[in-house]
């Protein structure tokens, strides 16, 4: 009974999840990205954009926005991503940086060239440039 209730709560939270956007610093050379480009950046299959080293940022693993991003963009479960990064470790690649809050992510973007991250659409402000908007299906 408890397991069924837990599954139902997860499904309800996913249905009510706020759309996310991918943002970067306003001076970034990136104007817009499509879903495949976002996936390549977050899996570190593309690491530079016009000579600028890209620094993708993840929110905390518990974040609803992160769960939505992993499911809808990366199309991978958290377990699949852990396995992917374990294999990439032997190639010298590390997973994206991780921050604990949207506020931390926004500060990181302001201070670190090449930083990009996903945030709830309601958190967009004048200090970031939106380069991808989740397509609601």
C-alpha positions as CSV (number, residue, x, y, z in Angstrom):
1,X,0.0,0.0,0.0
2,X,2.8,2.5,0.9
3,X,4.7,1.6,-2.3
4,X,1.6,2.4,-4.4
5,X,1.1,5.7,-2.5
6,X,4.7,6.6,-3.1
7,X,4.5,5.9,-6.8
8,X,1.3,7.9,-7.1
9,X,2.9,10.9,-5.3
10,X,5.9,10.8,-7.7
11,X,3.6,10.7,-10.7
12,X,1.5,13.6,-9.4
13,X,4.6,15.7,-8.8
14,X,5.8,15.0,-12.3
15,X,2.5,16.1,-13.8
16,X,2.6,19.3,-11.8
17,X,6.3,20.0,-12.5
18,X,7.0,23.5,-13.7
19,X,8.7,23.8,-17.1
20,X,12.4,24.5,-17.1
21,X,14.7,26.6,-19.3
22,X,18.4,26.4,-20.0
23,X,20.2,29.6,-19.2
24,X,23.7,31.1,-19.6
25,X,25.4,34.5,-19.1
26,X,24.0,37.3,-21.3
27,X,27.4,37.8,-22.9
28,X,27.7,34.1,-23.9
29,X,28.1,33.4,-27.7
30,X,25.3,30.8,-27.5
31,X,22.1,32.2,-28.8
32,X,19.9,29.1,-28.7
33,X,20.3,25.3,-28.5
34,X,18.1,22.4,-29.6
35,X,17.4,19.3,-27.5
36,X,20.2,17.3,-29.0
37,X,22.8,20.0,-28.5
38,X,21.8,20.3,-24.8
39,X,22.1,16.5,-24.4
40,X,25.6,16.5,-26.0
41,X,26.7,19.3,-23.7
42,X,25.4,17.7,-20.5
43,X,27.0,14.3,-21.5
44,X,30.2,16.2,-22.3
45,X,30.2,15.0,-25.9
46,X,30.5,18.7,-26.8
47,X,32.8,20.7,-24.5
48,X,33.4,24.0,-26.4
49,X,31.3,26.6,-28.1
50,X,33.2,29.1,-30.3
51,X,36.4,28.7,-28.2
52,X,34.7,28.9,-24.8
53,X,34.9,25.9,-22.6
54,X,31.3,24.9,-21.6
55,X,30.6,24.2,-17.9
56,X,27.2,22.6,-17.5
57,X,25.6,22.7,-14.1
58,X,23.2,20.3,-12.4
59,X,20.9,21.0,-9.6
60,X,20.9,18.7,-6.6
61,X,19.8,15.1,-7.2
62,X,16.6,15.5,-5.2
63,X,15.4,18.5,-7.4
64,X,12.2,18.0,-9.3
65,X,13.6,20.2,-12.1
66,X,16.6,17.9,-12.4
67,X,14.4,14.8,-12.6
68,X,12.4,16.5,-15.4
69,X,15.6,17.5,-17.2
70,X,17.1,14.0,-17.0
71,X,13.9,12.4,-18.1
72,X,13.0,14.8,-20.9
73,X,16.4,15.9,-22.3
74,X,18.9,13.2,-21.4
75,X,16.3,10.5,-21.6
76,X,18.1,8.6,-18.9
77,X,17.3,7.5,-15.4
78,X,19.5,8.5,-12.5
79,X,20.9,5.0,-12.3
80,X,21.7,5.1,-16.1
81,X,23.5,8.4,-15.6
82,X,25.6,7.1,-12.7
83,X,26.6,4.1,-14.9
84,X,27.4,6.5,-17.8
85,X,29.6,8.7,-15.7
86,X,31.4,5.7,-14.1
87,X,32.4,4.7,-17.7
88,X,33.4,8.3,-18.6
89,X,35.5,8.5,-15.5
90,X,38.0,6.1,-17.2
91,X,38.2,8.5,-20.2
92,X,39.1,11.4,-17.9
93,X,35.6,13.0,-18.0
94,X,33.7,14.1,-14.9
95,X,30.0,14.8,-14.6
96,X,28.7,18.3,-14.7
97,X,29.2,20.6,-11.6
98,X,26.4,20.3,-9.1
99,X,24.9,23.1,-7.0
100,X,22.3,22.9,-4.2
101,X,19.9,25.6,-5.3
102,X,18.6,27.6,-8.2
103,X,20.1,30.7,-6.5
104,X,23.6,29.1,-6.4
105,X,23.2,28.1,-10.1
106,X,22.3,31.7,-11.0
107,X,25.4,33.1,-9.1
108,X,27.6,30.5,-10.8
109,X,26.4,31.6,-14.2
110,X,27.2,35.2,-13.4
111,X,30.8,34.4,-12.3
112,X,32.0,31.6,-14.5
113,X,32.5,31.9,-18.2
114,X,30.9,29.1,-20.2
115,X,28.5,28.1,-17.4
116,X,25.0,26.9,-18.4
117,X,22.3,25.4,-16.3
118,X,18.6,24.6,-16.1
119,X,16.1,26.4,-13.9
120,X,12.4,26.6,-13.4
121,X,11.0,29.1,-15.9
122,X,9.7,31.2,-13.0
123,X,13.3,31.8,-11.9
124,X,14.4,33.6,-15.1
125,X,15.7,37.1,-14.5
126,X,17.4,39.9,-16.4
127,X,20.9,38.5,-15.5
128,X,20.6,35.4,-17.6
129,X,19.9,34.5,-21.3
130,X,17.5,31.8,-22.1
131,X,19.0,29.4,-24.7
132,X,16.5,26.5,-24.5
133,X,12.9,26.2,-23.4
134,X,11.4,22.8,-22.5
135,X,8.8,21.8,-24.9
136,X,5.7,20.7,-23.0
137,X,4.0,17.8,-24.7
